[in-house]
């Protein structure tokens, strides 16, 4: 899983993409060249982010809600985190709570439980070079039935 590529891909990112069964991109794609390249390697689920142009927004939705195995997943770009969810989705999260909630935007890697809503929140950080982050990050994990397991943080130097 990755986010905030801002139009940037390199061999380090693609090496990890090649190892995945499926790639999830949590927005700020930065151009369809990014998603076209990923889709040549692996199946992709993606959402657009606040920097993405009209063309990208016609290809990818603002929200992706789906099942992976027996886990309900919701991916969006600007989502916030437990206790500080974005106002636009706070009530929707309460009404239709996924087991796994994924967002990007902050460029801050964060994986944490939301004990009130009984979900796992993940933000893979930013894997592109745009922004103040010092380390580019991605996440890899497995879903097996109802289990989310073997979480791995992938760090790539700027």
C-alpha positions in Angstrom: 0.0 0.0 0.0 1.2 3.4 -0.8 0.2 7.0 -1.0 1.3 10.5 -2.1 3.5 9.5 -5.0 3.0 13.0 -6.4 3.9 11.7 -9.9 7.1 10.0 -8.7 8.0 6.3 -9.2 11.4 4.7 -9.1 12.9 1.2 -9.1 12.7 1.0 -5.3 9.0 1.5 -5.3 8.4 -0.8 -8.3 10.5 -3.5 -6.7 8.0 -3.7 -3.8 5.0 -3.3 -6.1 6.2 -6.4 -7.9 6.2 -8.4 -4.7 2.5 -7.6 -3.9 -0.6 -9.5 -4.9 -2.5 -6.2 -5.3 -1.5 -2.5 -4.8 -3.6 0.0 -3.0 -2.9 3.7 -3.6 -4.4 6.2 -1.1 -4.3 9.3 -3.3 -2.2 12.2 -4.5 -1.2 10.0 -7.5 0.2 12.9 -9.4 -0.6 11.6 -12.9 -1.9 8.6 -14.7 1.6 7.6 -15.7 2.0 6.4 -12.1 -1.1 4.2 -12.0 -0.5 3.0 -15.6 3.0 1.8 -14.6 1.7 0.0 -11.5 -1.2 -1.6 -13.4 1.3 -3.1 -15.8 2.7 -5.0 -12.9 -0.2 -5.7 -10.5 -3.9 -5.1 -10.0 -4.5 -1.7 -8.5 -7.2 -0.1 -6.3 -6.7 3.7 -6.0 -8.4 6.9 -5.0 -7.7 10.4 -6.1 -6.2 13.0 -3.8 -6.4 16.8 -3.5 -3.5 17.4 -5.9 -4.9 15.1 -8.6 -6.2 16.6 -11.9 -9.6 16.2 -13.5 -8.4 13.4 -15.8 -7.2 11.3 -12.7 -10.5 12.1 -11.0 -12.5 10.6 -13.9 -10.5 7.4 -13.6 -10.4 6.9 -9.9 -13.0 7.7 -7.2 -12.7 9.7 -4.0 -13.6 6.6 -1.9 -13.0 2.9 -2.5 -15.1 0.6 -0.3 -14.7 -3.2 -0.8 -14.1 -6.6 0.7 -10.7 -8.2 0.7 -11.2 -11.7 1.8 -13.5 -11.2 4.8 -12.3 -7.7 5.7 -14.2 -4.6 4.9 -11.9 -1.9 3.6 -12.4 1.8 3.0 -9.7 3.8 1.2 -9.8 7.6 0.9 -7.2 10.3 0.7 -8.1 12.8 3.4 -9.5 10.9 6.3 -7.7 12.0 9.4 -7.1 9.4 12.2 -8.8 8.0 15.3 -10.1 10.9 17.4 -9.4 13.4 14.6 -11.3 12.1 11.6 -12.0 14.6 8.9 -15.5 16.2 9.4 -16.6 15.1 5.9 -16.4 11.4 6.8 -16.7 11.2 10.6 -20.4 10.4 10.6 -20.2 8.1 7.6 -17.4 6.1 9.4 -19.7 5.7 12.4 -22.7 4.6 10.3 -20.7 2.3 8.0 -17.6 1.3 9.9 -15.0 -0.7 7.9 -12.6 -3.1 9.7 -9.7 -1.4 7.9 -9.6 2.4 7.2 -6.8 3.7 4.9 -6.0 7.2 4.0 -3.0 9.3 2.9 -2.5 13.1 2.7 -0.5 13.8 5.9 2.7 12.2 4.6 2.9 10.7 8.1 3.2 6.9 8.5 0.6 5.8 11.1 -0.9 2.5 11.9 -3.2 2.4 15.0 -6.4 0.9 16.3 -9.5 2.9 16.8 -11.0 1.3 19.9 -14.2 3.3 19.7 -15.1 2.3 16.2 -13.3 -1.1 16.4 -11.2 -0.6 13.2 -7.6 -0.5 12.2 -6.4 2.8 10.8 -3.5 2.9 8.3 -1.7 5.7 6.6 1.3 4.5 4.6 3.0 7.9 4.7 4.4 9.3 1.5 6.5 7.4 -1.1 7.0 10.3 -3.4 9.7 12.9 -3.1 7.4 16.0 -2.7 7.0 17.1 0.9 8.9 17.5 4.1 9.2 13.9 5.0 12.7 12.6 5.4 12.0 8.9 4.7 9.7 7.7 2.0 7.4 4.9 3.3 5.0 2.2 2.1 3.2 -0.6 3.9 2.9 -4.3 3.2 0.6 -6.7 5.0 -1.5 -9.8 4.4 -5.2 -10.4 4.7 -6.1 -14.0 5.5 -9.8 -14.4 6.0 -10.6 -12.0 8.8 -7.0 -11.5 9.9 -4.8 -8.5 9.0 -1.3 -9.8 9.6 2.4 -9.6 8.9 2.5 -5.8 8.7 5.8 -4.5 7.4 6.9 -0.9 7.1 9.0 -0.3 4.0 11.4 2.7 4.3 13.1 4.2 1.3 15.7 6.9 1.7 15.1 10.2 -0.1 
